[in-house]
Amino acid sequence: MARNGIQFQKGLSLPEFQRLYGTEEQCEAALEKARWPDGFRCPRCNGHEHGLVYGRRLKRYQCRNCSHQTTLTAGTILQATKLPLTNWFLAFYLIGQAKNGISSLELSRHLGVNYDTAWLLHNKILRAMSEREEEYLLRGKIQIDDAYLGGERTGGKVGRGSENKIPIVAAVSLNESGHPIHAKIAPVNSFSSEAIANWSLNNLTPGSDVLSDGLACFRAVTTANCHHKANVTTGKHPSDLPQFRWINTLLGNLKTSFNGTFHAFNFDKYAKRYLGGFCFRFNRRFAMAEMTERIANAVCCCMPCTERDLRLAEAYG
């Protein structure tokens, strides 16, 4: 049997990671390249001429036009961090290379920090990855399906009424050969026409061809000027539905990943960013060696947020 080229790609080995990001100076240089790929830009006046001010833990960049001073982390989700950049880049690496994701507890052990610090760092990175994913729209031929994420709680409601089960919409776009290109998975308030219409407007490119099962709410993708075709699947096993091969594979991988990695997880509260992190890795699966660099790019584009912000439930439509 031929090996799956994606699964067996070389990726970024730990020795290679240490060679590229093993020192604070190397991480500073990589973060500077990620934040200002065309050279320094002042966040106040957009000027590029600058000087350097040393004497603090992170060097400061002083704009020669307006004299504003800034650091590499100011204005990003890394703002005010007390951790060395080597810890952050190791977290980028571990989160990006883990096939099934990584828990905050495991991250704390690898980084040598307490659980609360690891949770904060982990969720900041996932937020940046999730926000990066929101920029992309699916286009062309698209498979879409509904699912529930989460499990029952002891003493709580059972079945679909469980407080820790949330409805999610998963979709994957295919190339001309019928292979998956890009995936989007997000929680929704319900499987109603209104919720699916809102999701479609934010995630689908007008003119796309959407294939779904017989769930009535999916007809609402036409709100985003997409073409819709329904294929009733009642009573059929996923293996008997080749037309839904890739969306079923995606959902299967998602559930396997989450069930094996996150054992005490508030799906209703944090699902959006964890699903965004899963899609971030899936959509860049052809370039595993570049994953650390791409997470650094996402982090530099994400605005600062506090722990209180991260612990608030995320809104979704």
WOPE-V858938 format. One record per backbone hydrogen bond with DSSP energy under -0.5 kcal/mol. CO is the residue of the C=O (numbers start at 1). NH is the residue of the N-H. Records with the same first field share a line. If there is no record, write none. Layout:
BEGIN
CO->NH ; NH
END
This chain:
BEGIN
3->5
4->8
6->9
11->13
13->17
14->18
15->19
16->20
17->21
18->22
23->27
24->28
25->29
26->30
27->31
28->32
29->33
30->34
31->35
32->36
36->39
42->46
47->42
49->64
51->62
52->54
53->60
56->55
60->53 ; 62
61->63 ; 70
62->51
63->67
68->63
70->61
73->76
76->79
78->81
84->87 ; 88
85->89
86->90
87->91
88->92
89->93
90->94
91->95
92->96
93->97
94->98
98->101
103->107
104->108
105->109
106->110
107->111
108->112 ; 113
114->118
115->119
116->120
117->121
118->122
119->123
120->124
121->125
122->126
123->127
124->128
125->129
126->130
127->131
128->132
129->133
130->134
132->135
133->136
138->205
140->209
141->174
142->211
143->172
145->170
147->168
149->166
153->156
158->161
159->162
162->165
164->166
166->149
167->188
168->147
169->186
170->145
171->184
172->143
173->181 ; 182
174->141
175->178
179->175
182->173
184->171
186->169
190->192
192->196
193->197
194->198
195->199
196->200
197->201
198->202
199->203
200->203 ; 204
203->138
205->208
208->210 ; 227
209->142
210->229
211->144
212->231
215->218
216->219
217->220
218->221
219->222
220->223
221->224 ; 226
222->225
225->207
227->210
229->212
233->236
237->240
238->241
241->244
242->245
244->248
245->249
246->250
247->251
248->252
249->253
250->254
251->255
252->256
253->257
254->258
255->259
256->260
257->261
258->262
261->263
265->267
266->269 ; 270
267->271
269->314
270->274
271->275
272->276
273->277
274->278
275->279
276->280
277->281
278->282
279->283
280->284
281->284
282->285
284->287
287->290
288->291
290->294
291->295
292->296
293->297
294->298
295->299
296->300
297->301
298->301
299->77 ; 302
302->77
306->310
307->311
308->312
309->312
END
